[in-house]
Amino acid sequence: MTSNDPFEFDSNGALLRTHLPLPGQSGKVRDVYDLGDSLLIVSTDRISAFDWILPNGIPHKGSILTAMSRFWFDHLQVANHLISCEVPQQVVDLGIDASVLADRIMVVRKAQVVPFECVIRGFIEGSGWAEYQQSGAICGIDLPAGLRQCDRLPEPIFTPATKAETGHDENVSTEVMSAAIGAEQTELLRRLSLQVYTTAADHAAERGILIADTKFEWGLVDGEVILIDEVLTPDSSRFWPKSSYEPGHSQPSFDKQYVREWLSETDWDRNSPPPSLPADVVQRTGEKYREALDILT
């Protein structure tokens, strides 16, 4: 991350990238900086779809994701990596406009990251639905015959996936995960992930949102398993409005559905850089993220 300007915005004021004079790396949405004894996570307004980062962003999306993660870390009462959401003095001393970062950062504990996404599915959709149609199972878990797209599963299931730096994560069985990190740790992560999902799903359902599925990231600090990264946001979960839920087809959702639909209707080949999003798609997507935050918190 090198640039003379610490902040890069698009024409709508969405923060696309940060270039702080600190050691760091950039992911699909987040820029992560090493503060020595902790990490600084900056949630930008970047948005990705079909494994591409789009050229323009969704204004305030990073702030919404950060606010939602902060809410869940507090509500779930599970060990996690969050230290503070205040801009650290180390960053203030850089002489940059720290107000740009004020509501979109988390200072977090450094952790040894578990190399698997811990996916919990309460409903059947996405890659799970595709796998079920082929085999009647997801990640080696046999499911009842005759399930429809978006049906609620008899009980939530744990379906781990490998963590991909680029491209799609790959669904794997718990046996594959156990072979890599051990059966005891796999079982602990399965139990913790199901516990967190159930607590969150109950809270969301009371407020009119179904959490169809979500993925958690866990890390280790001094042997303790802690929840890391973002948690239970529209970027890592499928949120459906409970009032319109109807299995048998795809559901409206509080995420980048408008982005995916618009891209699917263009002649973009998904192998070359994607086109910029039109203003109405940017606006409607931002409204959905904001609506999810308001309802849940």
Backbone torsions as a table, in degrees:
resi	resn	phi	psi	omega
1	MET	NA	100.5	179.1
2	THR	-135.6	130.4	176.7
3	SER	-168.9	152.7	177.2
4	ASN	-73.0	-28.1	-179.7
5	ASP	-98.0	127.1	-177.0
6	PRO	-70.5	-17.8	-176.6
7	PHE	-132.9	137.4	-179.6
8	GLU	-121.7	119.3	-177.3
9	PHE	-114.4	157.3	170.3
10	ASP	-93.2	-176.2	-174.0
11	SER	-68.0	-17.1	178.2
12	ASN	-96.2	4.6	179.2
13	GLY	86.8	8.1	176.5
14	ALA	-74.4	133.8	178.4
15	LEU	-77.9	111.7	-176.7
16	LEU	-89.2	-41.0	-177.8
17	ARG	-151.4	153.0	171.1
18	THR	-115.7	148.7	-179.4
19	HIS	-134.7	67.0	179.4
20	LEU	-78.0	144.8	-179.7
21	PRO	-76.8	60.8	179.3
22	LEU	-138.2	155.4	174.4
23	PRO	-61.2	132.5	-177.5
24	GLY	-165.9	175.1	176.0
25	GLN	-146.3	160.9	-174.1
26	SER	-119.9	133.2	173.9
27	GLY	-105.0	-161.2	-179.2
28	LYS	-64.5	-40.2	-176.7
29	VAL	-122.4	-32.5	-171.7
30	ARG	-107.1	144.0	168.7
31	ASP	-105.3	129.9	-174.7
32	VAL	-119.5	128.2	-177.9
33	TYR	-119.6	144.9	-179.5
34	ASP	-91.9	117.1	179.1
35	LEU	-98.2	9.1	-178.9
36	GLY	101.4	-82.4	-179.8
37	ASP	-96.3	3.3	179.1
38	SER	-154.6	176.0	177.6
39	LEU	-118.5	148.7	172.6
40	LEU	-108.2	117.9	178.0
41	ILE	-104.4	121.9	177.7
42	VAL	-108.9	118.8	176.6
43	SER	-88.4	111.1	179.1
44	THR	-83.2	-175.7	177.1
45	ASP	-99.5	13.8	177.0
46	ARG	-61.9	151.7	174.5
47	ILE	-136.9	140.0	-179.2
48	SER	-118.7	155.0	175.8
49	ALA	-156.8	140.2	179.7
50	PHE	51.6	38.9	175.1
51	ASP	69.8	18.5	175.3
52	TRP	-122.0	141.5	169.7
53	ILE	-84.3	126.5	-175.7
54	LEU	-78.1	154.2	-173.2
55	PRO	-70.1	-24.9	174.7
56	ASN	-120.7	161.1	-173.6
57	GLY	-110.6	-172.4	178.3
58	ILE	-113.0	105.9	-176.6
59	PRO	-51.6	134.0	176.7
60	HIS	75.2	0.1	-179.7
61	LYS	-58.1	-43.3	-179.7
62	GLY	-62.6	-37.5	177.6
63	SER	-65.8	-39.5	179.9
64	ILE	-66.8	-44.0	178.8
65	LEU	-61.4	-41.7	-179.9
66	THR	-65.5	-43.9	179.0
67	ALA	-61.9	-38.7	-179.2
68	MET	-69.5	-43.4	177.3
69	SER	-62.1	-42.4	178.2
70	ARG	-59.4	-42.5	178.8
71	PHE	-59.8	-49.0	-176.5
72	TRP	-66.9	-41.3	178.5
73	PHE	-56.5	-38.9	179.6
74	ASP	-74.2	-43.9	-174.3
75	HIS	-70.2	-36.5	-172.1
76	LEU	-75.3	-23.2	179.2
77	GLN	54.1	45.9	176.7
78	VAL	-123.1	147.3	-179.3
79	ALA	-56.0	130.2	-176.6
80	ASN	-145.5	179.4	-171.9
81	HIS	-93.2	-4.3	-172.8
82	LEU	-70.7	125.4	173.9
83	ILE	-100.9	-49.8	-174.0
84	SER	-160.0	156.6	171.9
85	CYS	-114.5	15.4	175.4
86	GLU	-88.4	141.0	176.3
87	VAL	-64.1	120.4	-175.2
88	PRO	-69.0	152.3	-178.4
89	GLN	-58.7	-33.0	178.6
90	GLN	-57.9	-33.9	178.5
91	VAL	-82.8	-40.4	176.6
92	VAL	-56.6	-39.9	-177.5
93	ASP	-67.3	-10.3	177.7
94	LEU	-72.7	-14.0	178.7
95	GLY	80.4	16.3	178.3
96	ILE	-92.1	172.2	177.1
97	ASP	-79.2	91.7	-175.0
98	ALA	-66.9	-16.0	179.9
99	SER	-63.5	-25.8	177.9
100	VAL	-63.0	-30.4	-176.1
101	LEU	-93.2	-10.8	-162.8
102	ALA	-52.3	-41.9	-174.2
103	ASP	-111.8	17.3	-175.8
104	ARG	-132.0	20.5	-178.7
105	ILE	-124.9	154.7	169.8
106	MET	-134.3	131.5	169.7
107	VAL	-94.2	124.7	-170.1
108	VAL	-132.1	159.6	175.5
109	ARG	-70.1	144.5	172.4
110	LYS	-74.6	139.8	-178.4
111	ALA	-141.9	154.4	170.0
112	GLN	-80.9	112.4	-171.4
113	VAL	-76.8	130.1	173.0
114	VAL	-68.2	128.4	-171.3
115	PRO	-81.0	33.0	177.0
116	PHE	-138.9	141.9	167.8
117	GLU	-78.6	132.1	178.6
118	CYS	-99.0	94.5	-174.2
119	VAL	-92.7	131.5	173.7
120	ILE	-116.6	130.8	-179.9
121	ARG	-118.0	122.1	174.4
122	GLY	-101.2	-18.7	179.5
123	PHE	-135.1	164.0	-175.0
124	ILE	-107.0	114.7	-178.6
125	GLU	-160.9	171.1	175.5
126	GLY	65.2	-139.3	-178.3
127	SER	-64.6	-29.2	177.0
128	GLY	-65.6	-41.4	177.9
129	TRP	-64.2	-42.2	179.6
130	ALA	-63.8	-41.8	-179.6
131	GLU	-67.6	-40.2	179.6
132	TYR	-62.4	-40.4	-179.8
133	GLN	-62.2	-31.0	-178.9
134	GLN	-83.1	-38.2	-168.7
135	SER	-127.6	-10.2	-175.5
136	GLY	75.5	11.8	-177.8
137	ALA	-143.8	163.8	171.8
138	ILE	-129.6	122.5	179.0
139	CYS	53.2	37.6	178.1
140	GLY	83.2	0.4	178.6
141	ILE	-94.7	113.6	178.9
142	ASP	-69.6	136.1	-178.8
143	LEU	-120.5	159.1	179.8
144	PRO	-58.1	148.3	176.5
145	ALA	-71.2	155.2	172.3
146	GLY	82.2	11.9	177.2
147	LEU	-67.6	142.9	176.4
148	ARG	-96.9	159.9	175.1
149	GLN	-55.0	130.5	177.9
150	CYS	73.9	10.3	174.3
151	ASP	-62.0	147.8	170.4
152	ARG	-71.7	134.1	178.4
153	LEU	-76.3	154.2	179.3
154	PRO	-52.5	-36.4	172.2
155	GLU	-155.6	154.1	179.9
156	PRO	-59.1	146.3	-179.3
157	ILE	-123.6	152.3	-180.0
158	PHE	-99.5	117.1	-176.1
159	THR	-131.4	89.8	-175.9
160	PRO	-66.1	162.4	177.5
161	ALA	-143.8	148.8	174.0
162	THR	-69.8	151.3	179.4
163	LYS	-91.4	117.3	-179.3
164	ALA	-102.6	129.5	176.0
165	GLU	-68.5	-37.6	175.1
166	THR	-134.3	155.0	179.8
167	GLY	76.9	-165.2	-174.9
168	HIS	-83.7	144.1	165.0
169	ASP	-65.9	154.3	-178.7
170	GLU	-113.5	124.6	176.9
171	ASN	-64.6	137.3	178.1
172	VAL	-136.6	167.4	177.8
173	SER	-84.2	163.4	175.7
174	THR	-64.8	-25.5	177.3
175	GLU	-64.5	-40.2	177.0
176	VAL	-64.1	-43.2	178.8
177	MET	-64.1	-43.1	179.9
178	SER	-62.3	-39.3	179.7
179	ALA	-64.1	-29.3	-176.8
180	ALA	-86.2	-40.7	-173.0
181	ILE	-122.7	-2.5	178.8
182	GLY	102.4	144.8	-176.9
183	ALA	-66.6	-36.4	-177.0
184	GLU	-66.1	-46.3	179.7
185	GLN	-68.4	-37.3	177.4
186	THR	-60.0	-44.9	179.9
187	GLU	-65.2	-39.5	177.5
188	LEU	-62.1	-44.8	-179.6
189	LEU	-67.6	-36.4	175.8
190	ARG	-61.5	-47.1	-178.0
191	ARG	-66.0	-44.2	179.6
192	LEU	-64.2	-42.3	-178.3
193	SER	-64.5	-42.8	177.7
194	LEU	-64.3	-39.2	179.1
195	GLN	-63.3	-46.7	-179.3
196	VAL	-65.3	-44.4	178.9
197	TYR	-59.2	-46.8	-177.2
198	THR	-61.3	-44.2	178.2
199	THR	-60.5	-45.6	-178.4
200	ALA	-68.9	-41.8	-178.1
201	ALA	-64.0	-38.4	178.1
202	ASP	-64.4	-44.3	178.6
203	HIS	-61.4	-46.2	-177.5
204	ALA	-65.9	-41.6	-178.0
205	ALA	-62.8	-35.3	177.3
206	GLU	-63.1	-23.8	-177.8
207	ARG	-105.7	7.0	172.1
208	GLY	95.8	16.2	178.9
209	ILE	-123.9	133.0	172.8
210	LEU	-96.3	127.0	173.3
211	ILE	-92.2	99.6	-174.9
212	ALA	-67.2	-44.4	176.2
213	ASP	-161.3	164.8	179.8
214	THR	-159.0	163.6	176.3
215	LYS	-127.9	137.2	178.9
216	PHE	-112.2	149.8	169.9
217	GLU	-116.7	137.9	-179.5
218	TRP	-123.3	154.7	176.7
219	GLY	-140.6	171.3	179.9
220	LEU	-118.5	131.1	173.3
221	VAL	-129.6	114.3	-178.4
222	ASP	51.7	40.6	177.2
223	GLY	83.5	-8.0	179.5
224	GLU	-91.0	134.2	176.7
225	VAL	-83.6	125.5	-179.9
226	ILE	-129.7	152.5	177.6
227	LEU	-80.5	131.0	-175.5
228	ILE	-129.6	179.3	178.9
229	ASP	65.8	-150.8	173.5
230	GLU	-86.1	169.1	179.6
231	VAL	-148.4	129.0	171.9
232	LEU	53.5	52.0	173.5
233	THR	-110.5	169.0	176.1
234	PRO	-64.2	-15.0	176.0
235	ASP	-80.3	-24.4	-176.1
236	SER	-115.4	3.2	-173.1
237	SER	-144.3	160.2	167.7
238	ARG	-102.4	115.8	176.1
239	PHE	-106.6	122.5	178.7
240	TRP	-116.6	141.8	173.6
241	PRO	-66.6	125.9	-177.0
242	LYS	-64.9	-33.1	-174.0
243	SER	-66.8	-26.6	-177.2
244	SER	-110.5	8.7	-177.3
245	TYR	-61.9	128.4	-179.9
246	GLU	-152.8	104.4	-178.1
247	PRO	-65.8	161.6	-179.3
248	GLY	112.6	-9.1	179.1
249	HIS	-161.4	172.9	178.7
250	SER	-66.1	155.1	-175.8
251	GLN	-109.6	150.7	168.1
252	PRO	-63.2	149.1	-174.6
253	SER	-144.3	162.2	-178.8
254	PHE	-94.8	62.5	-178.4
255	ASP	-152.3	-143.0	-176.9
256	LYS	-92.3	33.2	179.6
257	GLN	-58.2	-43.2	179.4
258	TYR	-61.7	-36.0	179.7
259	VAL	-66.1	-48.8	-179.0
260	ARG	-62.3	-43.2	-178.2
261	GLU	-63.5	-43.7	-179.1
262	TRP	-64.4	-44.5	179.9
263	LEU	-62.6	-37.2	-179.1
264	SER	-66.6	-23.9	-178.8
265	GLU	-90.2	-8.1	177.4
266	THR	-88.2	178.0	177.8
267	ASP	-95.3	17.3	177.7
268	TRP	-62.1	134.1	-173.7
269	ASP	-90.1	-2.3	180.0
270	ARG	66.3	6.9	177.0
271	ASN	-114.5	-6.7	178.9
272	SER	-125.6	165.0	-178.2
273	PRO	-51.9	135.4	-175.5
274	PRO	-74.5	160.9	177.5
275	PRO	-76.5	164.4	175.6
276	SER	-73.4	147.4	179.4
277	LEU	-78.2	139.7	175.4
278	PRO	-71.1	160.9	-173.5
279	ALA	-58.7	-37.8	-176.3
280	ASP	-70.2	-34.0	177.6
281	VAL	-69.3	-41.5	176.1
282	VAL	-59.1	-46.1	-177.5
283	GLN	-64.9	-47.4	-176.6
284	ARG	-67.3	-35.9	177.7
285	THR	-65.5	-45.0	177.8
286	GLY	-60.7	-38.3	179.3
287	GLU	-64.9	-37.0	179.3
288	LYS	-67.2	-42.4	176.9
289	TYR	-61.1	-45.4	-179.7
290	ARG	-63.9	-40.4	-179.9
291	GLU	-62.9	-42.2	178.3
292	ALA	-61.4	-43.5	178.3
293	LEU	-61.0	-47.4	-177.9
294	ASP	-62.0	-41.7	-178.0
295	ILE	-68.8	-45.6	-173.4
296	LEU	-74.0	-32.2	-173.1
297	THR	-108.2	NA	NA
